Amino acid sequence: MRGHADKAGLEGAIIVNTCAVTAEAVRTARQTIRRAAKDNPDAPVIVTGCAAQIDAEMFAEMPEVTRVIGNHEKMQAETWQPVDLLGGTEKIRVNDIMSVEETAGHLIDGMDGRARAYVQVQNGCDHRCTFCIIPYGRGNSRSVPAGEVVRMIQRLVETGHYEVVLTGVDLTSWGADLPGAPQLGNLVQRILKLVPELKQLRISSIDAIEMDEALFETMADPRIAPFMHLSLQHGDNLMLKRMKRRHSREQAIQLAERLRAIRPEIAIGADIIAGFPTETEAAFENSLRLIEECEIAFLHAFPYSPRPGTPAARMPQLEKAVIKKRAARLRVAGAATLVKHLDTRVGWETEVLVERGNQGRLSDFTPVRFDEISSEAGRPVRARIIGHDKTRLEAVAL
């Protein structure tokens, strides 16, 4: 979007790319729009992203907003022509996202100078979890062909990128809409084979029930980052059914155990929702125990937020105070497992990928801070882990 806007001469425009995953995200987006317009009274404000796709009228009614454009339109160069974008009286330019069948072109040249590059290989989702509004913002699942993915990654390696992250809304559904229905593991194997110069490939968030056998096999490859973020959402089987998830708590635990058997040094992250409608204290306790049982080092704990138009919003709701308290308890449990994880890394001599200044990460995504370092961003440095502050590791360069 930045590239399209710059080429169209819109350097002074403000682009707000909204999120719709929670009601809080939408509230924050509206607040950001008002603040940006107040601080830049002469600048056009263009709103896009998932929240804009789902509820374009709400944003169009804001006096601060110049235009609302959809998720498909925002990736098209012609959308950003000033005569079309800023002219006329029609504030909304949002098409039916469910009619989109192709993935948008990807601007990867803008990744220069970063420690890692993100390559979106899949977009949209065919599942309908009862709490989730995102399919209505991103559309149905669609995949980027393997050949195009490989070409993008080759370009990134040629421009000096050390690490590439594969991303998607429902990453493990990659390939289902392509000829022969290849699976994500096949794509990963192809990348490792055809781009031998790539130092590290990272898999982003995946659905816990959809890891294919080829993907399990590739997790043993040292060029695959020893990290996996699992979309778990809950630790109680009844809640998982009411969420319309497709795995059980037992399968989640088995998956974590299998990943550790393949890569003992792996770090696991996970999303868990607190206060889902009808959640009892006993059901919530199952989520608390799952953090320990799966040894989740990096927990994203979300208080449940009803999204209009989803089945869960019509279920019996818990009191906000209860939801808030349970989310806080999840975070306390997540902080404890993070400390345990950090403890296991103290004393290691390993490579740290420098991100900016004196900040970096291990290959398992654990954050690291150096007292001082001379290495440039985007390059690995050999280091000794000497301690931690309960949230990140402390290291000295060797």
LINLINCOR-V576726 format. One line per field, one symbol per residue. phi: phi as a letter, one per 40 degrees, with the letter a starting at -180 (. if undefined). psi: psi as a letter, one per 20 degrees, with the letter a starting at -180 (. if undefined). A space follows every 10 residues. Layout:
# LINLINCOR-V576726
phi=???
psi=???
This chain:
# LINLINCOR-V576726
phi=.cccccccgb dccbbbccbb cbcccccccc cccccccccb ccccbbbagc ccccbccdcc ccccccabbc cccccbdccc cdcccbcgbc cbbbcccccc bbcccbcbcc cdgccabbbc baagaccbdc cbbddcbbgc cabcdddccc cccdcccccg ccbbbcbacb dccdgcccdg fcbddccccc ccccbcccca bbccdbcccb cccccdcccc ccccccaabb ccgabbcccc cccgcbbbcc cccccccccc ccbdccbbba bbcbgcdgcc cccccccdcc dcccfccbcb bbcdbcbdgb dccccdcccd cccccccccc cccccccccd ccdcccgcba cbcccafbba acccgccbbb caabcccgbc bcabcbiabg bacbabcb
psi=gggggghikk hiqppooqqj hrhhhgghgg gggggghghm hipqoppaag hhghmhhghh iphipgqpqr hghijphhhj phhghiraio ipmorohiip irqqqpoihj ipiqhqqpoo iqqrpirmqi ipihhihiar pqqpqghhgg gghgggghjj phqppprqgm gijpihjqpi lrrhhggggg ghgimhipgp pppbpqphij prhhggghii piippmqppp nghrjphghh ghikrjrrhg hgghggghhh hgnhjqpprq ppppkqpjpr hgghhhgghh gghilohnpo ppppopopiq hhiirpqrqh hgggghhhhg hgghhghggg ghhiipiqor qpopgqckqa qrhjjpqqpq gqqiqqqjqq qprpoiarki hrqpqpq.
